[in-house]
Amino acid sequence: MEKIQSTCNYCAIDCNLDFYVEDGRVVKVVPTKGYPVNDGFSCIKGLSLDKQQTTVKPNCLPKIRQEDGTFRTVPWEEGFRYVADKMKELQEKYGQESVAGISTGQLTLEEFAIFGHVMRDLLKTNVDGNTRLCMATAVVAHKQSYGFDAPGYTLKDLELSDTIIFIGANPVVAHPILWGRVKKNQVPGHKVVVIDPRRSETAMNADYWYGLKWRSDLLLLYTVANILIQKDYLDHTFIEAHTEKFEAFKTFVKSYTLERGVEGTGLTEEQIVELVELIHQGKRVSFWWTMGVNQGYEAVRTAQAIINLALMTGNIGRPGTGANSITGQCNAMGSRSYSNTAVFFGGGDFTNPARRKRIAEVLGVEETMLAQKPTKTYNQIIEGINAGKIKGLWILCTNPRHSWTNNETFASAAKKLELFVVQDIYDTIESAEDCTVFFPVVPGLKKEGTYINLERRLSAMRPVLPRKENEISDYEAILGVGKALGLGGLKGWETPRDCFDLMRECSRNMPCDITGVTWEALEGSHGIQWPYPEGKEEENKEEQRRLYETGMFFTPSKKAQFMFEEVGENPLPCSEKFPYVLNTGRGSVGQWHTQSRTREVRFVEDVSLKKAYLYMNTELAKENEIREMDEILVSSANGQEARFAVKITDNVQYAELFAPIHYIECNKLTPSVYDPYSKEPSYKATPVRFEKII
C-alpha cells in the first residue's frame, strides 16, 4: 500500500491528507500528522475526498452542442480547435473583449496563471474569478491599508490571543479546523467575542455575543474607535512610528458618538462600552472577519475599520494579534496573487514600466503581448453579456448559474452566448445546462499543482490516482486551447511544474516572493509560507511566520494607512413593501457552496435537506401562523421570488430571515448591489417579504 500526501481542495485552510492507495484505489484517507495547519485533523469534506473516485463521471472527451440541441462527443484536439476558432471568430466579428472567462478559487496556482496568460495576454480579453464573490473586499482593503494584499497572520495566533473577536464570521461551521485552533488556546482567561446579527453556531460557543442590527457593523466599529480614542486606550508609540492619517481619522470619528452607535446598531450603551473595555484589557487582541463583512455594499471600508482598530491599539505584527481576514476557497490566495487579472503575476500594476519589463523577460515575450489593464469585473462581464457586447464565455470549476448574485441574470446571460464553454468535473451542474461546449476534467485526486492557504502557506497537490484514457487536467485543457489559438507565447508553459518555475521568477523581490520555494521541497512537506525569497531560507525556516513584526508595511512610506469614509446610505433599504431582510451563509460543516461536490458524500446527503429552507424567528413565525417546515413564498426587492421550507429558531432576529447558500433559490433573491471599491456583491442584506403557502 502506497501513502501519498496531498492537499484538500475545499476551503482555504488547505489541510494536508495522507491517501493510502492500493491497486489504483484510495482505501483510506488520514489527516497528515504534524502538518502545521491541521495536525492530524480534518472535517468531513476532506475525509470524504476519496468519494470522488467512485462518482459516475461524464465521458472523458469533450462535447459540442449541435444545432438540434444534442451533443456530439469529439476528440480533445478537435474540442481545442473548435473553442479556439470560435473565440477568434467572435473577436474578429465583435471585438477583442467580446469573449471572457470566469475562473474560481479552487484551481491550482498554475492553472490560474496559464488561464490568465491565455485569456489576458494572448487574447487581450477579460477574466475574473469567483474569488470576486468572497475575497475581493479583503484584497482591496489590504492593498489600500498595507500597500499589498498581504494578510499578516499565522493560524498559531488563534492559540496565542487572549481576546479573539470574530466579526461576520462563523468558523464553527465554515472553518472547523480554524475553530479547532481556538479550542486549543491555553491562554489563561482568554475570551471569544462574536459580532454578528445572527446567534450563529460560533456565537453559541463564545463568551460574548453582540447581536447588532444587520449592516450596522461599520457604524459600530467607528463608534468603538471613537470611544477608544476618548478613553486614550491607544498605542501612541505604534501609531506614531508605523501609521499615517491617524489625526484625520481621530477627527473623523468624533461624530460617531455612543448615542449614535446605540441608535444605529440596536446594542445597548453597556454592550458597546463592554466591547471597548474587552479590546483595551486584552494584551493580545486578534480581530477576524470573513463573508459577513466582505459581502456588503460598504465592505471595504468595514474591513478597514477593523484594520484601524488593530493599528490604533498596536494589535498587529505581534503573536496573537492582527486584523485577520479569513479566506473562503482553497486557493483564493493563489488566485489573488497569480491569476493575472487584477494585478500582474506576483503582484504589481499593469501600467508599471519596470514591472512590465520584468514579467516580459520572465515569460520570454514582447511587452506588447502583456495585458494593458486590470480585467473587467465579474458583474461587468455578466452585464456585458446581457447587453449583447460579450458573445463568448469560458468558465472553469465554478457554477455561476447557482452562485452568482441575482442569479437569474446569469440564466438570462447564458442563453445569449454564441459560445459557452463549461469546464468542470461534473456535467450535472446548473451552469452546464445551457453550455455549447463541455470540457470534462479530472478532480484533484488526479492532478498536480500548488495551493496557497489563508495564512500564505504554499502546499503541494500531487496525483493520488492514475488517470484513465482521455482524462486530462484543467491545466492541460487550457494549454490545449492556448496552442490551438496559434498565437505563440506558450513556450516554457508545457507542464504545471514549468509554470510554477515561471511564477517563482515573477515573484522575485515582490512582497509574495517565493523564489526560495522549489517544486521538490513542497512534496511531503509542512508547507512554506510566503515570503520565502531565495538566499534567505535559513532566516525564514520557522514554519509559522507572521508579517509586520517590525512595523514595516508595503506602502511607499512603509507605514500603514488609516482608511475611512462616512457610513453611507443603504442602496436597498427595507421598506413597507419589503419589511424583512434576508441574510445568507453556510448551512452545515458538510455542505459546500453549490453542493456539486458534497452531494457525492453519502453522510452529507443523508443529513442535509433536499429542498431550500430558511430560518425564521419564533415570534415572527407565530404571528404569521407558520409552523416548522411549512412552506413560504419569499419575494425579493430584486423582482424575484422563491419557495422555502421554514425552520423556526430564536437564533435569528425578529425581522431577519437566514437562508443557507447551498440551494439555488437563495441567490435567486440576492440583489445586483456591489461594494464600490471591490465590486463584491452584497449578498448579506436583501429586503424581502413572504407569505405562507396554503
C-alpha positions as CSV (number, residue, x, y, z in Angstrom):
1,M,0.0,0.0,0.0
2,E,1.4,3.4,-1.0
3,K,0.9,6.6,1.1
4,I,0.7,9.9,-0.9
5,Q,0.4,13.2,0.9
6,S,-1.7,15.9,-0.9
7,T,-3.8,18.9,-0.2
8,C,-7.5,19.1,0.4
9,N,-9.0,21.4,-2.2
10,Y,-12.2,22.5,-0.4
11,C,-11.7,25.5,1.9
12,A,-8.8,27.9,2.5
13,I,-7.4,26.0,5.4
14,D,-5.7,23.7,2.9
15,C,-5.4,20.7,5.2
16,N,-2.9,18.1,4.2
17,L,-4.1,14.5,3.9
18,D,-2.4,11.1,3.6
19,F,-4.1,9.0,0.9
20,Y,-3.4,5.3,1.2
21,V,-3.6,3.8,-2.3
22,E,-3.8,0.1,-3.3
23,D,-4.4,-1.3,-6.8
24,G,-5.3,2.1,-8.2
25,R,-7.9,2.9,-5.5
26,V,-7.9,5.1,-2.4
27,V,-8.6,2.7,0.5
28,K,-8.1,5.2,3.4
29,V,-7.8,9.0,4.0
30,V,-5.9,10.1,7.1
31,P,-5.2,13.8,8.0
32,T,-1.5,14.4,7.9
33,K,0.0,14.2,11.4
34,G,2.4,17.1,12.2
35,Y,1.2,19.3,9.3
36,P,1.1,22.9,10.8
37,V,-2.4,23.6,9.6
38,N,-4.4,20.6,10.7
39,D,-2.0,18.3,12.5
40,G,-3.9,15.1,12.2
41,F,-7.4,16.5,12.0
42,S,-9.9,17.2,9.1
43,C,-13.5,17.9,8.6
44,I,-15.9,15.5,6.9
45,K,-15.3,17.2,3.5
46,G,-11.6,16.4,3.4
47,L,-12.1,12.9,4.8
48,S,-14.6,12.2,2.0
49,L,-12.4,13.2,-0.9
50,D,-11.9,9.5,-1.7
51,K,-15.6,9.5,-2.8
52,Q,-14.6,11.4,-6.0
53,Q,-13.0,8.2,-7.3
54,T,-16.3,6.3,-7.4
55,T,-18.7,9.0,-8.6
56,V,-20.0,8.4,-12.1
57,K,-18.3,11.0,-14.3
58,P,-19.2,12.2,-17.8
59,N,-17.5,10.8,-20.8
60,C,-13.8,11.7,-20.6
61,L,-14.0,13.5,-24.0
62,P,-15.4,17.0,-24.7
63,K,-18.9,17.5,-26.0
64,I,-20.1,20.1,-28.5
65,R,-23.7,21.1,-28.8
66,Q,-25.3,20.6,-32.3
67,E,-27.9,22.7,-34.0
68,D,-30.6,20.3,-32.9
69,G,-29.6,20.7,-29.2
70,T,-27.9,17.4,-28.9
71,F,-24.2,16.9,-28.0
72,R,-21.5,15.4,-30.2
73,T,-18.5,13.8,-28.4
74,V,-15.2,14.7,-30.1
75,P,-11.5,14.0,-29.6
76,W,-9.7,16.5,-27.4
77,E,-7.8,18.1,-30.3
78,E,-11.0,18.8,-32.1
79,G,-12.5,20.3,-29.0
80,F,-9.5,22.6,-28.5
81,R,-9.6,23.7,-32.2
82,Y,-13.4,24.3,-32.0
83,V,-13.1,26.6,-29.0
84,A,-10.0,28.4,-30.2
85,D,-11.5,29.0,-33.7
86,K,-14.8,30.2,-32.2
87,M,-13.1,32.6,-29.9
88,K,-11.0,34.1,-32.7
89,E,-14.1,34.3,-34.9
90,L,-16.1,36.2,-32.2
91,Q,-13.2,38.6,-31.6
92,E,-12.9,39.3,-35.3
93,K,-16.6,40.0,-35.6
94,Y,-17.4,41.8,-32.3
95,G,-14.0,43.0,-31.0
96,Q,-11.3,41.7,-28.6
97,E,-13.4,42.0,-25.5
98,S,-16.3,40.0,-26.9
99,V,-15.1,36.9,-25.2
100,A,-14.4,36.5,-21.5
101,G,-13.6,34.0,-18.8
102,I,-14.6,33.3,-15.2
103,S,-12.5,31.1,-13.0
104,T,-12.6,30.1,-9.4
105,G,-10.7,29.9,-6.1
106,Q,-10.3,26.2,-6.4
107,L,-7.9,25.7,-9.2
108,T,-4.1,25.4,-8.7
109,L,-1.8,28.4,-8.8
110,E,-0.5,27.1,-12.1
111,E,-4.0,26.7,-13.6
112,F,-4.8,30.3,-12.6
113,A,-1.6,31.5,-14.2
114,I,-2.0,29.8,-17.6
115,F,-5.6,30.7,-17.9
116,G,-4.7,34.3,-17.2
117,H,-1.9,34.2,-19.7
118,V,-4.0,32.7,-22.5
119,M,-7.0,34.9,-22.0
120,R,-5.4,38.2,-20.8
121,D,-2.1,38.2,-22.7
122,L,-2.7,36.2,-25.8
123,L,-6.4,37.1,-26.4
124,K,-6.3,40.5,-24.8
125,T,-9.6,40.0,-23.1
126,N,-11.1,39.7,-19.6
127,V,-11.0,37.1,-16.9
128,D,-12.4,37.4,-13.4
129,G,-12.8,34.7,-10.8
130,N,-15.5,33.7,-8.2
131,T,-12.9,34.9,-5.7
132,R,-14.7,38.2,-6.6
133,L,-17.7,36.8,-4.7
134,C,-15.7,36.2,-1.5
135,M,-12.3,37.8,-1.1
136,A,-12.2,40.9,-3.4
137,T,-13.1,43.1,-0.4
138,A,-10.2,41.8,1.7
139,V,-7.8,42.3,-1.3
140,V,-8.7,45.9,-1.8
141,A,-8.7,46.6,2.0
142,H,-5.2,45.1,2.3
143,K,-3.8,47.0,-0.7
144,Q,-5.1,50.3,0.4
145,S,-4.2,49.9,4.1
146,Y,-1.0,47.9,3.9
147,G,0.2,48.6,0.4
148,F,-0.1,45.0,-0.8
149,D,-2.6,42.1,-0.5
150,A,-0.8,40.5,2.4
151,P,-2.7,39.1,5.4
152,G,-0.1,39.0,8.1
153,Y,-1.1,36.3,10.5
154,T,-0.4,32.6,11.0
155,L,-3.1,30.3,12.4
156,K,-1.0,29.8,15.5
157,D,-2.2,33.3,16.5
158,L,-5.6,31.8,17.4
159,E,-3.9,29.8,20.1
160,L,-1.9,32.8,21.4
161,S,-4.6,35.5,21.5
162,D,-6.2,36.4,24.9
163,T,-9.1,38.2,23.1
164,I,-10.4,36.7,19.9
165,I,-13.0,38.8,18.1
166,F,-15.0,37.3,15.2
167,I,-16.8,39.8,13.0
168,G,-19.2,38.4,10.5
169,A,-17.5,35.0,10.7
170,N,-18.8,31.6,11.7
171,P,-15.8,29.3,11.8
172,V,-17.5,26.5,13.8
173,V,-19.4,25.7,10.6
174,A,-17.4,27.4,7.8
175,H,-13.8,26.7,9.0
176,P,-13.9,23.9,11.7
177,I,-10.2,23.4,11.7
178,L,-9.6,27.0,12.4
179,W,-12.1,26.8,15.2
180,G,-10.1,23.8,16.5
181,R,-7.2,26.2,16.9
182,V,-9.4,28.4,19.1
183,K,-10.3,25.4,21.2
184,K,-6.6,24.7,21.7
185,N,-6.0,28.2,23.1
186,Q,-4.5,27.8,26.6
187,V,-4.0,31.5,27.4
188,P,-5.5,31.9,31.0
189,G,-8.8,33.8,30.9
190,H,-8.9,34.2,27.2
191,K,-12.1,35.4,25.7
192,V,-14.0,34.7,22.5
193,V,-16.2,37.5,21.2
194,V,-18.7,37.3,18.3
195,I,-20.2,40.3,16.5
196,D,-23.0,39.1,14.2
197,P,-26.7,39.8,13.7
198,R,-27.4,36.1,14.0
199,R,-26.7,34.0,17.0
200,S,-24.6,31.7,14.9
201,E,-23.0,28.4,15.9
202,T,-19.8,30.3,16.8
203,A,-21.8,32.8,18.8
204,M,-23.3,29.9,20.8
205,N,-19.8,28.9,21.7
206,A,-18.5,32.4,22.5
207,D,-18.1,34.2,25.8
208,Y,-19.7,37.4,24.4
209,W,-22.2,37.8,21.5
210,Y,-23.1,41.2,20.2
211,G,-26.2,40.8,18.1
212,L,-26.2,44.1,16.2
213,K,-28.7,45.2,13.6
214,W,-28.0,44.0,10.1
215,R,-25.4,46.1,8.2
216,S,-24.7,48.3,11.1
217,D,-21.2,46.9,11.6
218,L,-19.3,49.9,10.1
219,L,-21.2,52.3,12.4
220,L,-20.3,50.1,15.4
221,L,-16.7,49.9,14.5
222,Y,-16.4,53.7,14.1
223,T,-18.2,54.2,17.5
224,V,-15.8,51.8,19.2
225,A,-12.9,53.6,17.6
226,N,-14.2,57.0,18.9
227,I,-14.6,55.7,22.4
228,L,-11.1,54.1,22.4
229,I,-9.7,57.5,21.4
230,Q,-11.8,59.3,24.1
231,K,-10.5,57.0,26.8
232,D,-7.0,57.1,25.4
233,Y,-6.9,53.3,25.1
234,L,-4.3,53.7,22.3
235,D,-0.8,52.6,21.4
236,H,0.7,56.0,20.7
237,T,4.2,54.7,20.0
238,F,2.9,52.3,17.3
239,I,0.6,54.9,15.8
240,E,3.4,57.5,15.6
241,A,6.1,55.1,14.3
242,H,4.1,52.9,11.9
243,T,0.9,54.6,10.6
244,E,-0.3,57.6,8.7
245,K,-3.5,59.7,8.7
246,F,-4.4,58.9,12.4
247,E,-5.1,62.5,13.3
248,A,-7.6,62.8,10.4
249,F,-9.2,59.6,11.5
250,K,-9.4,60.9,15.1
251,T,-11.2,63.9,13.9
252,F,-13.5,61.9,11.6
253,V,-14.8,59.5,14.2
254,K,-15.8,62.3,16.7
255,S,-19.3,62.3,15.2
256,Y,-19.7,58.6,15.9
257,T,-20.9,59.1,19.4
258,L,-22.0,56.4,21.8
259,E,-25.6,57.6,21.4
260,R,-25.4,57.4,17.7
261,G,-24.0,53.9,18.0
262,V,-26.8,52.7,20.2
263,E,-29.4,54.1,17.9
264,G,-27.9,52.6,14.8
265,T,-26.8,49.2,15.9
266,G,-29.5,48.2,18.4
267,L,-26.9,47.4,21.0
268,T,-27.1,49.0,24.4
269,E,-24.7,51.5,25.8
270,E,-23.4,48.9,28.2
271,Q,-22.7,46.4,25.4
272,I,-20.7,48.9,23.3
273,V,-18.7,50.1,26.3
274,E,-18.1,46.4,27.4
275,L,-16.7,45.7,23.9
276,V,-14.4,48.7,24.1
277,E,-13.2,47.5,27.5
278,L,-12.6,44.0,26.2
279,I,-10.3,45.4,23.5
280,H,-8.5,47.6,26.0
281,Q,-8.0,44.9,28.6
282,G,-6.6,42.4,26.1
283,K,-2.8,42.2,25.8
284,R,-3.0,40.2,22.6
285,V,-6.2,41.1,20.7
286,S,-7.0,39.5,17.4
287,F,-9.8,40.5,15.0
288,W,-11.1,38.0,12.5
289,W,-13.5,38.7,9.7
290,T,-14.9,36.9,6.7
291,M,-18.0,36.9,4.4
292,G,-20.3,38.7,6.8
293,V,-18.0,41.7,6.3
294,N,-16.8,41.1,2.8
295,Q,-20.2,40.6,1.1
296,G,-21.6,44.1,1.8
297,Y,-22.3,47.4,0.0
298,E,-19.6,49.2,2.0
299,A,-17.5,46.2,2.7
300,V,-14.0,47.6,2.0
301,R,-14.4,50.4,4.5
302,T,-15.8,48.0,7.0
303,A,-12.8,45.7,6.7
304,Q,-10.6,48.7,7.0
305,A,-12.5,49.8,10.1
306,I,-11.4,46.5,11.7
307,I,-7.8,47.1,10.5
308,N,-7.9,50.6,12.0
309,L,-8.8,49.2,15.4
310,A,-5.8,46.8,15.3
311,L,-3.5,49.6,14.2
312,M,-4.6,52.2,16.9
313,T,-4.3,49.6,19.7
314,G,-1.0,48.2,18.4
315,N,-2.5,44.8,17.9
316,I,-0.7,43.8,14.8
317,G,2.5,42.0,14.0
318,R,2.8,40.5,17.5
319,P,1.9,36.9,18.4
320,G,-1.9,36.5,19.0
321,T,-2.9,39.8,17.3
322,G,-3.9,41.1,13.9
323,A,-6.7,42.3,11.8
324,N,-7.1,39.0,10.0
325,S,-9.3,38.1,7.0
326,I,-10.4,34.5,6.9
327,T,-10.3,33.3,3.3
328,G,-13.1,31.2,1.7
329,Q,-11.8,28.9,-1.0
330,C,-8.8,26.6,-1.1
331,N,-6.6,28.7,-3.4
332,A,-8.2,32.1,-3.3
333,M,-4.8,33.4,-2.2
334,G,-3.2,31.8,-5.3
335,S,-5.9,33.4,-7.5
336,R,-5.3,36.8,-5.9
337,S,-1.5,36.7,-6.5
338,Y,-1.1,34.7,-9.7
339,S,-4.2,34.8,-11.9
340,N,-3.0,37.9,-14.0
341,T,-6.4,39.5,-13.6
342,A,-6.3,42.5,-11.2
343,V,-2.5,42.6,-10.9
344,F,0.4,41.0,-12.8
345,F,1.7,37.6,-11.8
346,G,3.2,38.0,-8.3
347,G,1.7,41.5,-7.9
348,G,2.3,44.8,-9.5
349,D,0.4,47.2,-11.7
350,F,-0.1,46.6,-15.5
351,T,1.0,50.2,-16.2
352,N,4.2,50.0,-14.2
353,P,7.1,50.1,-16.8
354,A,9.6,48.3,-14.7
355,R,7.1,45.6,-13.8
356,R,6.1,45.1,-17.4
357,K,9.7,44.7,-18.4
358,R,10.4,42.2,-15.7
359,I,7.3,40.0,-16.5
360,A,8.0,40.1,-20.2
361,E,11.6,38.9,-19.5
362,V,10.5,36.1,-17.3
363,L,7.8,34.9,-19.8
364,G,10.1,35.4,-22.8
365,V,7.6,37.5,-24.7
366,E,7.4,41.1,-26.0
367,E,6.0,43.6,-23.6
368,T,3.3,44.4,-26.1
369,M,1.9,40.9,-25.6
370,L,1.1,41.6,-21.9
371,A,-2.3,42.7,-20.7
372,Q,-2.6,46.5,-20.6
373,K,-5.0,46.9,-17.7
374,P,-6.9,45.1,-14.9
375,T,-9.7,42.9,-16.0
376,K,-13.4,43.8,-16.2
377,T,-15.0,42.6,-13.0
378,Y,-17.4,39.7,-12.7
379,N,-20.5,41.9,-12.7
380,Q,-19.3,43.8,-15.8
381,I,-18.8,40.5,-17.6
382,I,-22.3,39.3,-16.9
383,E,-23.8,42.8,-17.6
384,G,-21.8,42.8,-20.9
385,I,-23.3,39.5,-21.9
386,N,-26.8,40.7,-21.2
387,A,-26.1,43.9,-23.1
388,G,-25.0,42.0,-26.2
389,K,-21.4,43.1,-26.0
390,I,-19.8,39.8,-24.9
391,K,-20.7,36.8,-27.1
392,G,-18.3,34.1,-25.7
393,L,-17.7,32.8,-22.2
394,W,-15.4,30.2,-20.8
395,I,-16.0,29.2,-17.1
396,L,-13.7,26.9,-15.1
397,C,-14.6,25.0,-11.9
398,T,-17.4,27.3,-10.9
399,N,-21.2,27.3,-11.1
400,P,-22.4,30.9,-11.5
401,R,-25.9,29.9,-12.5
402,H,-26.2,29.0,-8.9
403,S,-23.7,31.1,-7.0
404,W,-23.9,34.5,-8.8
405,T,-25.9,37.2,-7.1
406,N,-29.4,37.7,-8.5
407,N,-28.6,34.5,-10.4
408,E,-31.5,34.8,-12.9
409,T,-29.4,37.5,-14.6
410,F,-26.8,34.8,-15.3
411,A,-29.5,32.4,-16.5
412,S,-30.5,35.1,-19.0
413,A,-26.9,35.7,-20.0
414,A,-26.1,32.1,-20.7
415,K,-28.9,31.9,-23.3
416,K,-27.5,34.8,-25.2
417,L,-24.0,33.4,-25.7
418,E,-22.8,32.1,-29.0
419,L,-20.0,30.2,-27.3
420,F,-20.4,29.0,-23.7
421,V,-17.6,26.6,-22.6
422,V,-18.1,24.9,-19.2
423,Q,-15.0,23.2,-17.9
424,D,-15.7,21.1,-14.8
425,I,-15.6,17.7,-13.1
426,Y,-19.4,17.4,-13.4
427,D,-21.7,17.9,-16.3
428,T,-24.7,18.0,-13.9
429,I,-24.0,21.5,-12.5
430,E,-26.7,24.1,-13.3
431,S,-24.3,26.2,-15.3
432,A,-23.8,23.3,-17.8
433,E,-27.5,23.2,-18.8
434,D,-27.0,25.9,-21.5
435,C,-23.4,25.3,-22.4
436,T,-22.4,24.9,-26.0
437,V,-19.1,23.1,-25.1
438,F,-18.4,20.9,-22.1
439,F,-14.8,20.1,-21.2
440,P,-14.7,17.2,-18.6
441,V,-11.6,17.4,-16.4
442,V,-10.2,15.3,-13.6
443,P,-10.6,16.1,-9.9
444,G,-7.8,17.0,-7.6
445,L,-7.0,13.3,-6.9
446,K,-5.6,13.1,-10.4
447,K,-3.7,16.3,-10.9
448,E,-0.7,18.2,-9.6
449,G,-0.1,21.8,-8.7
450,T,0.3,24.3,-5.9
451,Y,-2.1,25.9,-3.4
452,I,-1.7,28.9,-1.1
453,N,-3.9,29.0,2.0
454,L,-5.3,31.8,4.1
455,E,-2.1,32.3,6.0
456,R,0.1,32.5,2.9
457,R,1.2,28.8,3.1
458,L,2.1,27.0,-0.1
459,S,1.3,23.3,-0.2
460,A,1.6,20.6,-2.9
461,M,-1.3,18.8,-4.7
462,R,0.1,15.6,-6.1
463,P,-1.6,12.9,-8.1
464,V,-3.1,10.2,-5.8
465,L,-4.7,8.1,-8.6
466,P,-3.7,7.2,-12.1
467,R,-5.7,8.7,-15.0
468,K,-7.8,6.7,-17.4
469,E,-7.7,7.0,-21.1
470,N,-8.6,10.5,-22.4
471,E,-8.7,12.1,-18.9
472,I,-6.9,15.4,-18.7
473,S,-6.5,18.2,-16.1
474,D,-7.7,21.8,-16.2
475,Y,-4.1,22.8,-16.9
476,E,-3.9,20.6,-20.0
477,A,-7.3,21.8,-21.3
478,I,-6.2,25.4,-21.1
479,L,-2.9,24.7,-22.6
480,G,-4.6,22.8,-25.4
481,V,-6.8,25.7,-26.3
482,G,-3.9,28.1,-26.0
483,K,-1.8,26.1,-28.5
484,A,-4.8,25.8,-30.8
485,L,-5.1,29.6,-30.9
486,G,-1.7,29.6,-32.7
487,L,-0.8,32.9,-31.1
488,G,2.6,31.8,-29.7
489,G,3.8,32.8,-26.2
490,L,3.4,29.4,-24.6
491,K,7.0,28.3,-24.7
492,G,8.0,27.2,-21.2
493,W,4.4,26.6,-20.1
494,E,4.3,22.9,-21.1
495,T,3.7,21.5,-17.6
496,P,2.4,22.7,-14.2
497,R,6.0,22.4,-12.9
498,D,7.2,24.7,-15.8
499,C,4.6,27.2,-14.9
500,F,5.5,27.1,-11.2
501,D,9.0,28.0,-12.1
502,L,7.8,30.9,-14.1
503,M,5.7,32.1,-11.3
504,R,8.6,31.8,-8.9
505,E,10.6,34.2,-11.0
506,C,7.7,36.6,-11.5
507,S,7.5,36.9,-7.7
508,R,11.2,37.8,-7.2
509,N,11.6,40.9,-5.0
510,M,7.8,41.2,-4.6
511,P,6.1,41.0,-1.1
512,C,4.9,37.5,-2.1
513,D,8.4,36.4,-3.1
514,I,8.5,32.6,-3.4
515,T,11.9,32.2,-5.2
516,G,13.2,30.1,-2.4
517,V,10.4,27.5,-2.8
518,T,11.0,24.6,-5.1
519,W,8.6,22.0,-6.5
520,E,10.5,19.2,-4.8
521,A,10.6,21.0,-1.4
522,L,6.9,21.2,-1.2
523,E,6.3,17.4,-1.7
524,G,5.7,15.7,1.6
525,S,6.5,18.9,3.4
526,H,4.9,21.0,6.1
527,G,4.2,23.7,3.5
528,I,6.0,27.0,3.2
529,Q,4.6,30.5,3.9
530,W,5.5,33.4,1.7
531,P,7.5,35.5,1.6
532,Y,10.3,32.9,1.1
533,P,12.9,34.6,-1.0
534,E,15.9,32.7,-2.4
535,G,19.0,33.0,-0.3
536,K,17.0,33.7,2.9
537,E,15.8,30.3,3.6
538,E,17.6,30.0,6.9
539,E,16.1,33.1,8.4
540,N,12.6,32.0,7.3
541,K,12.9,28.5,8.5
542,E,10.2,28.9,11.2
543,E,7.1,27.0,10.0
544,Q,4.6,29.6,11.3
545,R,5.6,33.1,10.5
546,R,3.7,36.4,10.6
547,L,4.2,39.7,8.7
548,Y,4.6,43.2,10.1
549,E,6.6,42.2,13.2
550,T,9.0,45.1,12.5
551,G,6.1,47.5,11.9
552,M,7.1,47.8,8.3
553,F,4.3,47.7,5.7
554,F,4.3,47.7,1.9
555,T,3.3,51.3,1.2
556,P,5.8,53.8,-0.2
557,S,6.3,55.2,3.3
558,K,6.4,51.7,4.9
559,K,3.6,52.9,7.1
560,A,0.0,51.5,7.3
561,Q,-2.8,53.8,6.3
562,F,-5.9,54.7,8.3
563,M,-8.7,54.4,5.7
564,F,-12.2,55.7,6.4
565,E,-15.3,57.1,4.9
566,E,-18.7,58.2,6.2
567,V,-21.2,55.5,6.7
568,G,-23.3,55.5,3.5
569,E,-27.0,55.3,2.8
570,N,-28.2,51.7,2.3
571,P,-28.7,51.4,-1.5
572,L,-31.5,48.9,-1.0
573,P,-33.2,49.5,2.4
574,C,-36.2,47.7,3.8
575,S,-39.5,49.3,3.1
576,E,-43.2,48.9,3.7
577,K,-43.4,46.6,0.7
578,F,-40.3,44.6,1.7
579,P,-40.1,44.9,5.5
580,Y,-37.8,42.0,6.3
581,V,-34.1,41.3,5.5
582,L,-32.7,38.1,4.0
583,N,-29.2,37.1,5.3
584,T,-27.2,34.2,3.8
585,G,-24.4,31.9,4.8
586,R,-23.1,28.4,5.2
587,G,-25.6,25.8,6.3
588,S,-23.5,23.0,7.8
589,V,-19.9,21.8,8.0
590,G,-20.5,19.1,5.3
591,Q,-22.2,21.3,2.7
592,W,-20.0,23.3,0.3
593,H,-21.1,26.1,-2.0
594,T,-23.5,24.9,-4.7
595,Q,-23.2,21.2,-3.5
596,S,-21.9,19.9,-6.8
597,R,-19.1,18.2,-4.9
598,T,-20.5,17.4,-1.5
599,R,-23.6,15.8,-2.9
600,E,-21.2,12.9,-3.6
601,V,-20.7,12.4,0.2
602,R,-23.3,10.0,1.4
603,F,-23.2,11.3,5.0
604,V,-23.7,14.9,3.9
605,E,-26.6,13.9,1.6
606,D,-28.2,11.9,4.4
607,V,-28.2,14.8,6.9
608,S,-29.0,17.7,4.5
609,L,-32.4,18.8,3.5
610,K,-33.1,18.2,-0.2
611,K,-35.1,21.4,-0.7
612,A,-34.3,25.0,0.1
613,Y,-35.0,26.2,3.6
614,L,-34.5,29.2,5.8
615,Y,-34.6,30.1,9.4
616,M,-37.3,32.4,10.9
617,N,-37.6,33.9,14.3
618,T,-40.1,32.1,16.7
619,E,-42.2,35.2,17.3
620,L,-42.4,36.2,13.7
621,A,-43.4,32.6,12.8
622,K,-46.1,32.6,15.5
623,E,-47.5,35.9,14.3
624,N,-47.9,34.5,10.8
625,E,-49.2,31.1,11.9
626,I,-46.2,29.3,10.4
627,R,-45.1,26.0,11.8
628,E,-41.9,24.0,11.5
629,M,-41.3,23.0,7.8
630,D,-44.3,25.0,6.5
631,E,-43.5,26.4,3.0
632,I,-43.4,30.1,2.3
633,L,-43.0,32.2,-0.8
634,V,-40.3,34.8,-0.4
635,S,-40.4,37.8,-2.7
636,S,-37.3,40.0,-3.1
637,A,-36.7,43.6,-3.9
638,N,-34.8,42.4,-6.9
639,G,-38.1,41.3,-8.5
640,Q,-37.7,37.5,-8.0
641,E,-39.5,35.1,-5.7
642,A,-38.7,31.6,-4.5
643,R,-40.2,28.9,-2.2
644,F,-38.5,27.8,1.1
645,A,-39.4,25.5,3.9
646,V,-39.2,27.2,7.3
647,K,-37.1,26.2,10.3
648,I,-38.1,28.1,13.4
649,T,-35.5,29.4,15.8
650,D,-34.7,32.2,18.3
651,N,-31.2,32.5,16.9
652,V,-32.2,34.9,14.2
653,Q,-33.6,38.3,15.0
654,Y,-37.3,39.2,14.6
655,A,-37.1,40.9,11.2
656,E,-34.4,38.7,9.7
657,L,-34.6,35.5,7.7
658,F,-31.4,33.4,7.2
659,A,-31.0,31.1,4.2
660,P,-28.1,28.6,3.5
661,I,-26.3,29.4,0.3
662,H,-26.3,25.8,-0.9
663,Y,-29.7,26.0,-2.7
664,I,-30.2,27.8,-6.0
665,E,-33.3,29.6,-4.6
666,C,-31.1,31.6,-2.2
667,N,-29.2,33.7,-4.8
668,K,-32.3,33.9,-6.9
669,L,-33.3,36.6,-4.3
670,T,-30.0,38.4,-3.7
671,P,-29.5,41.8,-5.3
672,S,-27.2,43.3,-8.0
673,V,-25.6,45.6,-5.5
674,Y,-21.8,45.8,-5.1
675,D,-19.2,47.4,-2.9
676,P,-17.9,50.4,-4.9
677,Y,-14.2,49.5,-4.5
678,S,-14.1,45.7,-4.6
679,K,-17.2,45.1,-6.7
680,E,-18.0,42.3,-4.4
681,P,-21.8,41.5,-4.3
682,S,-23.8,42.5,-1.2
683,Y,-25.2,39.0,-0.5
684,K,-26.0,39.5,3.2
685,A,-28.8,42.0,3.3
686,T,-31.7,41.7,0.8
687,P,-35.1,43.3,1.5
688,V,-37.9,40.7,1.2
689,R,-41.4,39.9,2.1
690,F,-43.1,36.5,2.5
691,E,-46.4,34.7,2.5
692,K,-47.4,31.3,3.7
693,I,-48.2,28.8,1.0
694,I,-51.5,27.1,1.8
